[in-house]
Amino acid sequence: QVQLVESGGGLVQAGGSLRLSCAASGTISGFLAMGWYRQAPGKQRDLVATISSGGSTNYAESVKGRFTISRDNAKNTLYLQMNSLKPEDTAVYYCHAKRYSSSYHLMEYWGQGTQVIVSS
């Protein structure tokens, strides 16, 4: 019922920038929160940034000052602007969303991921 599709990943040199997009199949205005997570080979999936329905943001310490999460409700799209990229940012980036169902169950959704590779 809800699909999240990431795009915008690719190869970039250290110090460069990328903007990731996450397109939702339906309106995102009703989501409690949306966010970006990333997973490097052999490591767990970690939080990168989140944004609430009210616009409050939260960032991992490693990306503060470099990454910016935003959303465009009219386009039903979540974004992650990544600047000053470092090799340690290399990972598969996943879009995430959560909301409560009408029966008050927490629903969580994940995209398929998009690869980001930052070279030295």
N, C-alpha and C positions, 0 to 999 in steps of 0.2 A: 504494500500500500504506500510506503514511502521509500523512495530511491534517492540516493545521494551519489553524484558522479563528479569526481575530481578531475581537474585538468590544469595544465600550466607548468608541470614539472619538466625537467630536462637537465642538460649539462650546463654548468656555468663555472667560471673561474672565481677563485677566492676574491672577495671584495665586490663581486657583482650582485645583481638583484634578480629576483623572480617574483611573479605574482601568481599564486595558486587560486583557483576558483573551485567552488563546490556548488553545483547546480542541483536543486531539489525538485522532485517531481510535482510537488504541491507547495502551497504557501508555507513560508517559514516563520510567519509572524506569530504562530501559535506555539512554537517551540519554547520550552523553558530556557534552554541554553543550546548553543552550538559551539563547536570547537574544532581545533586541529590537534592531532596527535601524530607522532612519528615513531618509526621503528627501524633501527639499524640492524644489519645482520648479526644474529647471535645475541641481541639485546631485547629487552622488554619494550612494549609500546608505552611511550611516555607522553604526557600532556605537553603541548607546545603553547597553546593559547585558547581561551574560551571567551565567549561573549554571551551575556544574558539577553533575555527579551527586552530588558530595559536599557541595554547598552553598556552595562558594566563589563569591564574586561579584566582578564587575569592572564599573566604570562609566566612561563618558566623563567627562572633566573638567567639561564643561559642565552635567552633570546631577547630579554628586556632591552629596549633602546634600539633594537635592530629590526624586529618584526612588528607588524601591526595587523590586528584582526579587525575585520569590518563586515558588515552585511548590507545587502541591498534588498529590502523587502519587496520592492516593486518587481525585481528580477528574480526573486526567490533564490538568491545566490549569496554564498558566504565566500569571503576572500581572506587571503593571507599574503600581505605584502612583506617580502623578505629582502632586506637590504644588508649590505656588509656581510655577505655570506662567508662562512668558514667551512673548511673541509669536514669538521665535526658535525655540520648540519646535514651531511649526506645521510639520507634515509628515505624510506617510503612514507609519504605523508598521507594521513587519513582524515577525512571529514567525519565529524560525529555530531549527532543531535539527540536531544532527549525531550520528552514531554510526558505529561500524564494523560492517560486515556480517560474516557468518560467514566470508567469504573475505578479511577484513581490508582491504576497500576502504572508504574514508571516504564515508559517505552524508550528504548535506545536503538539508534540506527547508525550504521557505519557505511562509508563509501568503500570502493574497491581499492583505493590508494593510487597515488601518483609518485613516481620516482624522482627524487632530487639528488643530483650528484654534483658536488662542489670539488673542483680540482685545485691543487696547490699552485 
